[in-house]
Amino acid sequence: MKMTVKKTSELTVSELLEIVKARIKVFVVEQECPYQEVDEQDDDAIHMILRVDGVLAGYTRIVSHADHEHVSFGRVLVAKEFRKHHLGRQIVSATIDQIKETYPGRDIKIAAQSYLGSFYESFGFKAVSEVYLEDEIPHLDMELKVIE
């Protein structure tokens, strides 16, 4: 297993295409949710890429939160063939560690799919909103207070 951390400007064309294909496969095709998958937040994102034997197995993207106070991450995915191997825990843990290193002292706020609430709670996140629909999928805002 190998974790790679790159800003968008550091990605090669083939890495960017591989990420976009994986994200569309999971979030648009598998979840049957047509939406603008690649957006302006990708312009200045940090990409966490987990590879197993050279194959993209997991991914997250770190971005600024819309409130400009928090750091956020999203597009958390584990490729279908790698699910049930606890890679989701590894990629989220590595993402939190990267945020703490890159943005020391900044709290983290995410828009989590509501069915994953307890998963994120296991990392210390707390729900800070009611469930709402985003692209017809139930979500809730969750926050992790970073203790220095």
C-alpha positions as CSV (number, residue, x, y, z in Angstrom):
1,M,0.0,0.0,0.0
2,K,1.2,3.5,-0.8
3,M,-0.3,6.9,0.0
4,T,0.5,9.8,-2.3
5,V,-0.4,13.4,-1.4
6,K,-0.4,16.0,-4.2
7,K,-1.9,19.4,-5.0
8,T,-3.9,19.6,-8.2
9,S,-1.1,21.5,-9.9
10,E,1.3,18.6,-9.1
11,L,-0.9,15.8,-10.6
12,T,0.1,14.4,-14.0
13,V,-2.5,14.2,-16.6
14,S,-2.8,10.4,-16.2
15,E,-3.2,10.8,-12.4
16,L,-5.9,13.4,-12.8
17,L,-7.8,11.3,-15.4
18,E,-7.5,8.2,-13.1
19,I,-9.0,10.2,-10.1
20,V,-11.8,11.7,-12.2
21,K,-12.7,8.3,-13.6
22,A,-12.8,6.7,-10.1
23,R,-14.9,9.6,-8.7
24,I,-17.4,9.5,-11.5
25,K,-17.6,5.7,-11.3
26,V,-18.5,5.8,-7.6
27,F,-20.4,9.1,-7.1
28,V,-22.2,9.4,-10.4
29,V,-22.6,5.9,-11.8
30,E,-22.8,3.7,-8.7
31,Q,-24.8,6.1,-6.7
32,E,-26.9,7.0,-9.7
33,C,-26.5,10.7,-8.9
34,P,-25.9,13.0,-11.9
35,Y,-24.2,16.2,-10.7
36,Q,-21.1,18.4,-11.4
37,E,-18.5,15.9,-10.1
38,V,-15.4,17.9,-11.0
39,D,-15.9,21.5,-9.7
40,E,-14.0,24.7,-8.9
41,Q,-12.8,23.2,-5.6
42,D,-10.6,20.9,-7.6
43,D,-8.6,23.9,-8.8
44,D,-6.8,24.2,-5.5
45,A,-7.3,20.8,-3.7
46,I,-5.0,18.4,-2.0
47,H,-5.5,14.9,-3.3
48,M,-4.9,11.8,-1.1
49,I,-4.4,8.8,-3.3
50,L,-4.1,5.3,-1.8
51,R,-2.8,2.6,-4.1
52,V,-2.6,-1.1,-3.6
53,D,-0.2,-2.8,-6.0
54,G,-0.2,0.3,-8.1
55,V,-4.0,0.4,-8.5
56,L,-6.1,3.4,-7.1
57,A,-7.9,1.8,-4.1
58,G,-8.9,4.8,-2.1
59,Y,-9.1,8.6,-2.4
60,T,-10.1,11.8,-0.7
61,R,-9.8,15.5,-1.6
62,I,-8.9,18.2,1.0
63,V,-10.4,21.6,0.3
64,S,-11.2,24.9,2.1
65,H,-14.7,24.9,3.7
66,A,-17.2,27.4,2.3
67,D,-17.2,29.2,5.7
68,H,-13.5,30.0,5.3
69,E,-12.9,29.0,8.9
70,H,-12.8,25.2,8.6
71,V,-10.9,22.8,6.4
72,S,-12.9,20.2,4.7
73,F,-12.5,16.9,2.9
74,G,-14.8,14.9,0.7
75,R,-15.1,12.7,-2.3
76,V,-14.1,9.9,0.1
77,L,-14.0,6.7,-1.9
78,V,-12.8,3.1,-1.8
79,A,-12.9,1.4,-5.2
80,K,-15.4,-1.4,-5.3
81,E,-12.9,-4.2,-5.5
82,F,-11.1,-3.0,-2.4
83,R,-14.2,-2.6,-0.1
84,K,-14.4,-4.6,3.1
85,H,-10.7,-4.3,3.7
86,H,-10.9,-1.3,6.1
87,L,-9.3,1.0,3.6
88,G,-11.9,3.7,4.3
89,R,-10.6,3.9,7.8
90,Q,-7.0,4.2,6.6
91,I,-7.7,6.9,4.0
92,V,-9.8,9.0,6.4
93,S,-7.2,8.7,9.1
94,A,-4.4,9.7,6.8
95,T,-6.6,12.6,5.5
96,I,-7.1,13.9,9.0
97,D,-3.4,13.6,9.8
98,Q,-2.6,15.5,6.6
99,I,-5.0,18.3,7.5
100,K,-3.5,18.6,10.9
101,E,0.0,18.9,9.4
102,T,-1.0,21.3,6.6
103,Y,-3.5,23.4,8.5
104,P,-2.4,23.2,12.2
105,G,-5.1,24.3,14.7
106,R,-7.9,24.4,12.1
107,D,-11.0,22.5,12.8
108,I,-12.5,20.2,10.2
109,K,-16.0,20.3,8.9
110,I,-17.5,17.9,6.4
111,A,-20.8,17.1,4.6
112,A,-21.1,13.4,5.3
113,Q,-23.6,11.1,3.7
114,S,-25.9,10.5,6.7
115,Y,-25.6,6.7,6.6
116,L,-21.9,7.2,7.4
117,G,-22.5,9.3,10.5
118,S,-21.3,6.7,13.0
119,F,-18.2,5.9,10.9
120,Y,-17.2,9.6,11.1
121,E,-18.1,9.7,14.8
122,S,-15.5,6.9,15.4
123,F,-12.9,9.5,14.4
124,G,-14.3,12.1,16.8
125,F,-16.6,14.0,14.5
126,K,-19.9,15.4,15.9
127,A,-23.0,16.1,13.9
128,V,-23.7,19.9,13.8
129,S,-26.8,19.9,11.5
130,E,-29.9,18.0,10.9
131,V,-30.0,15.6,7.9
132,Y,-30.6,17.4,4.6
133,L,-30.6,16.5,0.9
134,E,-27.7,17.3,-1.2
135,D,-28.1,16.1,-4.8
136,E,-31.0,14.0,-3.5
137,I,-28.7,12.1,-1.1
138,P,-29.2,12.5,2.7
139,H,-26.2,14.3,4.3
140,L,-25.4,15.9,7.6
141,D,-22.7,18.4,8.5
142,M,-20.1,17.0,11.0
143,E,-17.2,18.8,12.7
144,L,-14.0,17.6,14.3
145,K,-12.4,19.9,16.8
146,V,-8.7,19.7,16.4
147,I,-6.9,19.8,19.8
148,E,-3.3,21.0,19.7
